[in-house]
Amino acid sequence: MRWSESSSTPRAYGRKTHKPAKTPYSREKANIEGDPLASISINGDGPFNHEHAIAYFRQEDLFGASAVMSVWDPWVEVANEFSLSQIWILGGSFDEDLNSIEAGWQVSPELYGDGQPRLFIYWTSDGYQATGCYNLLCSGFIQTSDTVAIGAAISPISKVGGGQYQIEIMIWKDPRQGNWWMAFEGSHVVGYWPAELFTYLSDFAANMVEWGGEIVNSQTYGRHTATQMGSGRFAEGGFGSAGFFHSLQVVDSNNNLQAVGGGLQTLAENSDCYDIKSVEDPNWGSGFYFGGPGHNQLCP
């Protein structure tokens, strides 16, 4: 029913749209090298562009990751755009064998019919070509929880100068069966992505983890979108103003959570529109502030 009111084709609805890969598929163990944004920052079909402000950690044998992220309700200018905050678990190369497991919160009027932040998941095993989808819109993710609803609205919501609210998400690989599990708010195990969904993450661990924000810039009005990321404020605003992630951790080969420490790096494609600033705090551990308003005098 939601698709019938959207501008997407049936095949594209509920999927992130990206341009076709250029290199042949390879199932050999691959190292993600080069620009970490290349895994997620591929221009979409037509005028659609995905933009990000992310922190990333690259290492062999990453068996999962976790983070605490603030929850906001960023304004989305056009119905077929979105704004989200999430974790990416990545394996393979940047082309059609890219495997990605994703979870966080998202505002997507086209997908949900409103402007509320909602818990979401995503997966692909071929670089966003033909596999995977949001939430439970296709077969794949197996939900085991009867208390956490994927796609449900999250509340309360952070306010600039007011209360700050957050959620915790963890994704990890079962070392025995190879399935990738997700937990929400620590104790709530939501379900798992079966190992057989993937071409790389089935047999191998991830080799990159990313945390941060993503928006779609459709340039509908002949300029950069005014869709907000995070709180809609830049990172320099800090706590109470900007969006944040903290307690960034990865799961090692012994199934233990480890702080990312000095290995964390940050990137933003267009810092005049959305930016990111890393922080180290005794209470937070590794983290960052991020976000922005999109269209402004410096982001035409």
Sequence and secondary structure as in RCSB ss.txt:
>XXXX:A:sequence
MRWSESSSTPRAYGRKTHKPAKTPYSREKANIEGDPLASISINGDGPFNHEHAIAYFRQEDLFGASAVMSVWDPW
VEVANEFSLSQIWILGGSFDEDLNSIEAGWQVSPELYGDGQPRLFIYWTSDGYQATGCYNLLCSGFIQTSDTVAI
GAAISPISKVGGGQYQIEIMIWKDPRQGNWWMAFEGSHVVGYWPAELFTYLSDFAANMVEWGGEIVNSQTYGRHT
ATQMGSGRFAEGGFGSAGFFHSLQVVDSNNNLQAVGGGLQTLAENSDCYDIKSVEDPNWGSGFYFGGPGHNQLCP
>XXXX:A:secstr
 TGGGSSS TTTTTS       S    S     S GGGGT    STT EEEEEEEEEEEEEE EEEEEEE     
 SSTT  EEEEEEEEES SSTT EEEEEEEEE HHHHSSS  EEEEEEESSSSSSS  BTTSSS  EE  SS  T
T B  S   TTS   EEEEEEEE TTT  EEEEETTTEEEEEE GGG SSTTTS EEEEEEEEEEEE  TTSS  
   BTTSS GGG TTTSEEEEEEEEE TTS EEE GGG EEEES TTTSEEEEEEETTTEEEEEEEB SSBTTB 
